[in-house]
Amino acid sequence: MIQSVDRAVRILFALQGERRLGIADLAARLELPASTVHGIVRTLTAHSLVVQDPSSGRYQLGPAVLRLGNVYLDTLELRSRAVPWSEELARRTGLAVRTGVLAGDDVMIIHHEPRPDGSRQMPEIGIVIPAHASALGKALLGFLPADATRVLASAHRSMTGDTITDTDELRTQFDEVSRTAIGEEHDEAVLGESSIAAPIFGSHGTAIGAIGVVLSTTDWPVAEPVRDALREAARNISRELGAARWPAPPA
């Protein structure tokens, strides 16, 4: 591992989590001398990956990060295949639809199809949710045992009072996902919001993403026709990506 690159990436991740940080804050988080952090931040600033807020002097992510993210989304076949099926799933269920992929211990939303009711909704592309508190994450981890073990080692982050952090309980949920191909979360990421998700498989039979619907907790439990529509969407996307079967056996 190249040390300077590793430090630069850690700075970007720190800014992603906290939005704005000063040099002293970054130095404390990375446990590095402030002079070292300042030099790396200056380099990132020169490439517009980081910008300095003129009023506070703190640093935040810059516009070049968005450009890189858009290129990633544009070249991601999973997203291009998921978009039309997400639109159809939203139309059939009347619910918002998310497609996500694992990013470390989190799930990152790569496509968000708003509820088709015309209401004002915040775009969610790019947001991250702890995998253990996300239906998308659970749907993936049930078919990725090695990743599930890694995530369980850090599953102590609570988003709400209902976030499940007990390792044994989470492992039981992952085992259930491997049998049903449906992951669920109930008020675990956001109070008042629940979701279910199904895994998406690639041509090698590995779970590469997940698609899910989001609903108000007051509408829980999810009706069976919604579950059927979700399974159908996940199956269709997987087929277009070359998967021989859905669901595929856990890796």
N, C-alpha and C positions, 0 to 999 in steps of 0.2 A: 504494500500500500504506500502511495506517495503522500508523505506527511502534509505537505502544504495544500494539496488538493483536498485531502480529508478535512483539514481545518476549515477550508473555504466552504465546503459542503455543510459542515456543522454550523457555520455562521448563518448560512442561508436557511437551514432548518430551524435554527433558533429564532430568526426573524419571522419565519412563517408561523411559528407558534405564538409569538408575543406581539407581532405587528411592528412595534417600534422599540428599539433598545439603543442605549448609549455604549460607548467603547468600554467603560468600566463594567457595565452589565454583561456585555458579551465576554469580556475577559474572565469574569467570575464564573460564568456558565461553562466556559471551555477550559477553565483552570489554566489559563495562559497569561503571560505578561501582556499588559495593555499595549505596549509598543508593537508586539508581534501581531495582535489583533488589528491594530490600527493600520499596519502595513497591508494586511490581507484585505481589509475593508476598502482601503484606497484603491487597490487593484480591482476589486469587484465594482466599485463605483465608476472606474474608468470604462468599464464595459456595460454600464447601465443595469447591472444585475442588482445593485444596491444604490439607493439615493439617500441624501441627507435632508431631513426636514429642517428648513431654514429657521423656523420659529423655536424649535426645541433643541436643535442640534443632534437629535437622535437619528438613527438610521432605520430604513425600512426597505422592503424588497422593491426593485426597480422594474421598469417596463420591459426590459429584455427577458425577464422571467416569464411574462405573459406570452411573449413571442415564441419562446421555447415550448411553452405549454400548448400553444395552438398548433405548432408543428407536430408535436407528439399526438394530439388528438386527430389531426388530419391524416396521419399515417397509420392510425390504429384500426386494423380491420374489424376487430371486435366491436368498436363503436359504430362504424359504418353499417355493419350488419344489424346491430341492435336498434338503430334509430327507427326504421319503419315498423318493426315489431313492437317497439315501445309506444309508438303512436297508436297502433292498433290496440294494444293492451290498455292504454289510458282511455281510449274510446269505449271499449267493452266494459270496463270496470268503473269508469268515472273517477279514477284515482290517479294521483301523481305516480310516476314511474321513475325509478333510479336504476342505472347500470353502474357497477363499480368493479374495481380490481384491487387486489392486495398491494399495499405499498408499505413494506415493513410490517409493523404491528397494527397498521390502520387499513381501512378501506378508503380508496379515493373514488369520488363520483366522476365518471367520465362522460355520462350523459344524463340529463334530467328532462323528463317530459312532464310539463305541468298538468294539473288537473284540467280537464277540458270544459270547465264550467265558466271560464272567462274571468275568474277572480284574479286579483293581483297576487302574484307569488314571486318570491325571491328566487333567482336562478341559483342552482346548487352545484354547477360544474366546478370541480376543483376542490370542493370541501372534503375534509377527511374526518372519519369517524373511527374510534377504536374498534378493531375487528371483533373483539369479544362482546361489544355492546351494540353490534349492528347485525340485522338479519342478513344483509349481504355478506358480511364477514363469516357468520356462522354457516351460511349455505356453502361457502368455499371451504372452510376449515373442516367440515364434515367429510370432505373428499381429499383433503391434503393433510394427512396425519403428521408429517414432519413439520409443516408450518403450524399446525395446531399445537404441537408440543412447544414450539418456540414462542408462540403468542401466549400460551398459558403461563409461561415463566414471567411475563410482564403484565398479566391481566389484573393489575391492582388499581387501575384508574377507574374511578367512579364518576360517571357523567351526571347521574341522578341517584336518589336514594334507592331506586329499583335496579340499578346496574348490578348484574351478577358478576362477582369477582371470585367466587369460590371455585377452585380448580376442579374438584370432583363434580360439582353441578354442571360446570361448563363442559367437561369431558362427556358427561351423560347426554347433554344437548347435542354435542358433535356426533356422538354415536347414533342418536335419533335422526339427525340429518342424513347420515349415510344410509339409513333405512327408508326415509320418506322423501328425500331430496327437497325438503322445505326447511328453511331456517326461519326462526321467529324471534322478535324482540318486542317487549311490552313495556313502554315507558322507560327503556334503559338508556337511550341516547338523549331524548328530549321528553320532558314531561308533557303528557297529553297527546303524544304521537307514538304510534306503533307501526310495525311493518312485518311483512313476510317476504322471503326471497327464495329463488331457485338458482342452482349453479348452471353455468354455461361451460361447455366442454369444447376443446379444440380438436384438431385432426389426430393428435397423438393420444386422445382419450383422457387428457388431464384437465382438471377444472381451471379455467383461465380467467373467469369473471363470474359475475352473478347479476341477475335482474330481479328487482323487487317492486312491490307497491307499498305506498305509504298511506295510512289512514288515521283518522282521529281515534284516540283510545276509546271514546264513547261508542264507537262503532264496532268494537271488538266483541266477540271473535269474528274472524274473517269468514265470510260465507263461502261455501264449497264451490259455487260457480266461479268466484274470483280465484280460488286456488287452482281450479282446472285451467282457467285462462292463463294464469302465470306459468304453470307447467308447460302448456302448449307453446307459449312464447319462448321459454328457455329451450325447449326441444327444437323449435324451428331455427333459432339462432345457431344452436349447436350443429344442426344438420348443415346449415349454410357454411359453417366454418370447417366442415369436413369430419365431424364426429360420427363414428360408426353406430353409436348407440347413446341413448339418454335414459336415465343417468348412467354414467360409466362407473365401474367399480372403483372404490377409493384407491388412490395411488399407494 
